[in-house]
Amino acid sequence: MEKTILITGATDGIGLLTAQKLAALGHSLLLHGRNPEKLERVKSEIGGKFPDVKLSGYIADLSDLSAVGGMAEGINADHQRIDVLINNAGILKTPNVITKDGLDIRFVVNMLAPLYLTEALLPLIPLDGRILNLSSAAQNPVNIDALKGDVQLGRDMEAYAQSKLAITMWSRILGQQLENGPLVYSVNPGSLLGTNMVKGGFGIDGNDVNIGADILVNLSLDDHDAPSGSYFDNDAGSFGAPHPDALDNAKSVAVVTAVKDLVKRLTS
Ligand SMILES: NC(=O)c1ccc[n+]([C@@H]2O[C@H](COP(=O)([O-])OP(=O)(O)OC[C@H]3O[C@@H](n4cnc5c(N)ncnc54)[C@H](OP(=O)(O)O)[C@@H]3O)[C@@H](O)[C@H]2O)c1
């Protein structure tokens, strides 16, 4: 059955390849990007190859929650149903790591924006729908002072790994809260896949990006028994245990509460 699938960060890397694969299967796509020309190019490439596929595009810089809110409004106005939301967009390295709101961009793009977008779109996602949140094998204990912008983290990878544990924690809590659906999974798509993030971050060619795109297609469409909130580790090729902090209710609630407070402060 044809599904309507929103992919953030669909202009490059794993998100772009996932979009191409889902279009080839005939699914309707909402493609998100931050760069209008790049998004237009991707839309016309996919549209040219798969003329019967319904495509729409949305622009938002996810480091700016007001832009995320604007995108969510646009999607809510244009669509009645989103079967699968793939919170794929992510950032590891960038010249300016502090946003205009004084926060580390990794926390904003990789954690705050997905939570805010998901909450805004939840009414459109049916109970048999799915939410996939991109995690990583890199997960480090979250420093809530750093999350709030009170402390700066020295290394790109440290901020990134903390943001990825945070989204894994939130995925588990959200999955437990949404007991009747939609299904929520966090996903490590596979490590060191050869995207801009990995080439720019580590100076290596990296592994086949299909590894990541194929698992996102699979988790979007195929049936799985794993309970909502589970973590899929594509390095192992199976659902598995995330960082122990993501299984610790008190730690997870503390991080998710801090994230929600920040989102509230930035959007009210
Ligand atoms: N590659 C890996 O080995 C690996 C491993 C574990 C997890 N992941 C996760 O997989 C996801 C996809 O990563 P990737 O490797 O495909 O990276 P990528 O090639 O760098 O693509 C990232 C996507 O996110 C978009 N993006 C980045 N910052 C943004 C912002 N401020 N606002 C809006 N969009 C933004 C990019 O837009 P532009 O096209 O404009 O740059 C691009 O579409 C990320 O969440 C990443 O953390 C990747």
The ligand as a MOL file (V3000), in Angstrom:
LIG
                    3D

  0  0  0     0  0            999 V3000
M  V30 BEGIN CTAB
M  V30 COUNTS 48 52 0 0 0
M  V30 BEGIN ATOM
M  V30 1 N 26.7660 8.4840 8.0430 0
M  V30 2 C 26.8640 7.7110 9.1210 0
M  V30 3 O 27.7460 6.8220 9.2350 0
M  V30 4 C 25.8990 7.8650 10.2560 0
M  V30 5 C 26.0850 7.0310 11.3820 0
M  V30 6 C 25.1990 7.1520 12.4510 0
M  V30 7 C 24.1570 8.0570 12.3610 0
M  V30 8 N 24.0110 8.8460 11.2510 0 CHG=1
M  V30 9 C 22.8840 9.7880 11.2300 0
M  V30 10 O 22.2020 9.6710 10.0010 0
M  V30 11 C 21.5640 10.8990 9.6860 0
M  V30 12 C 21.9040 11.3050 8.2740 0
M  V30 13 O 23.3010 11.5940 8.2350 0
M  V30 14 P 24.1820 11.5180 6.9150 0
M  V30 15 O 25.3610 10.7020 7.2570 0
M  V30 16 O 23.3400 11.1500 5.7530 0 CHG=-1
M  V30 17 O 24.6770 13.0370 6.8420 0
M  V30 18 P 24.7210 14.0830 5.6330 0
M  V30 19 O 25.0740 13.4270 4.3570 0
M  V30 20 O 25.5730 15.1840 6.1450 0
M  V30 21 O 23.2030 14.5630 5.5100 0
M  V30 22 C 22.5990 15.2680 6.5360 0
M  V30 23 C 21.2890 15.8500 6.0720 0
M  V30 24 O 20.8030 16.7010 7.1270 0
M  V30 25 C 20.6500 18.0180 6.6160 0
M  V30 26 N 20.9500 19.0300 7.6310 0
M  V30 27 C 22.0950 19.2230 8.3100 0
M  V30 28 N 22.0020 20.3010 9.1000 0
M  V30 29 C 20.7640 20.8080 8.9180 0
M  V30 30 C 20.0710 21.9380 9.4310 0
M  V30 31 N 20.6430 22.8140 10.2730 0
M  V30 32 N 18.8010 22.1520 9.0350 0
M  V30 33 C 18.2310 21.3230 8.1430 0
M  V30 34 N 18.8220 20.2570 7.6100 0
M  V30 35 C 20.0880 19.9960 7.9900 0
M  V30 36 C 21.6230 18.1120 5.4510 0
M  V30 37 O 21.2660 19.1770 4.5840 0
M  V30 38 P 22.2480 19.6380 3.3680 0
M  V30 39 O 21.9700 18.7040 2.2440 0
M  V30 40 O 21.7990 21.0300 3.1070 0
M  V30 41 O 23.6510 19.5430 3.8720 0
M  V30 42 C 21.4320 16.7340 4.8330 0
M  V30 43 O 20.2640 16.6870 4.0690 0
M  V30 44 C 22.0560 11.9030 10.7450 0
M  V30 45 O 21.0910 12.0480 11.7520 0
M  V30 46 C 23.3030 11.2400 11.2780 0
M  V30 47 O 23.6010 11.6620 12.5850 0
M  V30 48 C 24.8710 8.7700 10.2020 0
M  V30 END ATOM
M  V30 BEGIN BOND
M  V30 1 1 1 2
M  V30 2 2 2 3
M  V30 3 1 2 4
M  V30 4 1 4 5
M  V30 5 2 4 48
M  V30 6 2 5 6
M  V30 7 1 6 7
M  V30 8 2 7 8
M  V30 9 1 8 9
M  V30 10 1 8 48
M  V30 11 1 9 10
M  V30 12 1 9 46
M  V30 13 1 10 11
M  V30 14 1 11 12
M  V30 15 1 11 44
M  V30 16 1 12 13
M  V30 17 1 13 14
M  V30 18 2 14 15
M  V30 19 1 14 16
M  V30 20 1 14 17
M  V30 21 1 17 18
M  V30 22 2 18 19
M  V30 23 1 18 20
M  V30 24 1 18 21
M  V30 25 1 21 22
M  V30 26 1 22 23
M  V30 27 1 23 24
M  V30 28 1 23 42
M  V30 29 1 24 25
M  V30 30 1 25 26
M  V30 31 1 25 36
M  V30 32 1 26 27
M  V30 33 1 26 35
M  V30 34 2 27 28
M  V30 35 1 28 29
M  V30 36 1 29 30
M  V30 37 2 29 35
M  V30 38 1 30 31
M  V30 39 2 30 32
M  V30 40 1 32 33
M  V30 41 2 33 34
M  V30 42 1 34 35
M  V30 43 1 36 37
M  V30 44 1 36 42
M  V30 45 1 37 38
M  V30 46 2 38 39
M  V30 47 1 38 40
M  V30 48 1 38 41
M  V30 49 1 42 43
M  V30 50 1 44 45
M  V30 51 1 44 46
M  V30 52 1 46 47
M  V30 END BOND
M  V30 END CTAB
M  END
